[in-house]
Amino acid sequence: MQATILEKYAKLLVEYCLDIKEGDKLFIDSSTAGEPLVKEVYRAAYQAGGIVEYNLRFSEEKKIKIQNSNGKQLDHAGILYTYAMQHFDAYLAIRAPHNLVENHSLDKEKTKRNGQAYKSAQQNYFRRTADGSMVRSLCQYPTQASAQMAGMSLEEYSKFVFNACRLYDKDPKNSWLTVRENQQHIVDYLNTVDKLRYITTDTDIEFSVKDRIWINSDGRTNMPSGEVFTGPIENSINGHIKFSFPSVYSSQTVSGISLEVKEGKVINWDAEIGKEVLDEIFELPGARYFGEVAIGTNYNIQKATKNILFDEKIGGTIHMAVGQSYLQTGGKNQSPIHWDMITDMQSGGQIIADGKLIYENGKFLF
């Protein structure tokens, strides 16, 4: 990968996504595989006047910890991460996996217990990103593991990632400002809507978004982005939906997910592949209610790669997430998970807003 692309990437992350200013404290969380991008972000952040701390995970770090920990060791949360979620001004997560299935066989009870140790830090994360006291962004550094999951060569996957982030544009920041402007009129309209209905050949589901806040996801909190989303009224969802794209949870692929929902609660579920994963997920607190409804608008992304950072943004799709709500939308559901599920709308899909057709075949009609 050319250094100039990584320099553009880092500049976009620091200046546009995180808007680092003099004295801002930035925490970068990544892996050793992401070092090339971490280094460029580190440089750009200091040039902007920021102060940077970071954590780089090595291959099989979590596996080693879980397999060799007992008792109170599992109750320990990362000290720097915990402190950063409470006190830092900015947080950047750079996904750069070594191996996407290395944690697949970990002891579930030990993993769950260790996850509980991070509950306080996660609560601070959701609270502070909602009230604006901490800005955050999530991005991807291309690695062989992600390329393999996407069914691409590393070169192909790198081009896919950079194109989705608009890094081949002459001025990526200006391109994302244009995305922001174009999506704002969609958000403004949806903020006046009470009931929405998603319809495809095998989906008919309706819910209320009355007085909830629609978010213009314009590349700042996720890079890439390109979606508009909110939290539905929790008990208002009724109908059935089938998700046409595969979803990945803890490195396990689940395909052909079908859900039946009554008064906001998932009452029946099935999957063509991976139903046992759904059985496990829906035992978790809050997982049978929805924390998000959304519409993907990034038409630079047209291929599913089993990576939710990209797949949920595919132009011409909708997605719904079971679990944790985003507090900034006014959503109230609480859960240890937030799992997005995606379906294509480009072949006859429709969105009805308060009885009016506003979206058809993957495009807004206004």
CORGI-V644332 format. One line per field, one symbol per residue. phi: phi as a letter, one per 40 degrees, with the letter a starting at -180 (. if undefined). A space follows every 50 residues. Layout:
# CORGI-V644332
phi=???
This chain:
# CORGI-V644332
phi=.ccccccccccccccbcbfcbdgccbbbbabcccddcdcccdccccccgc bbbabbccdgdcdccccbbafcdcccbdccccccccbccabbbbcaccac bcbcbcdcccccccccccdcccccdccccccgcbcaababbcbccccccc gbcccccdcccccccgccccbdccccccddcccccccdcccbccbbbcbb cbbabbabbdgcbcbccbgccbbcbhabaabccdcccahbabccccbbbf gbcbbgcbbbbbfgbcbaaaacbgdcccdcccccdgccbbbababcbccc bbbcbfbcdccccdcgbbabbchdcccccgcbcbacbabcbbbcbcbgcb bbbfgbcbaafgbcbb
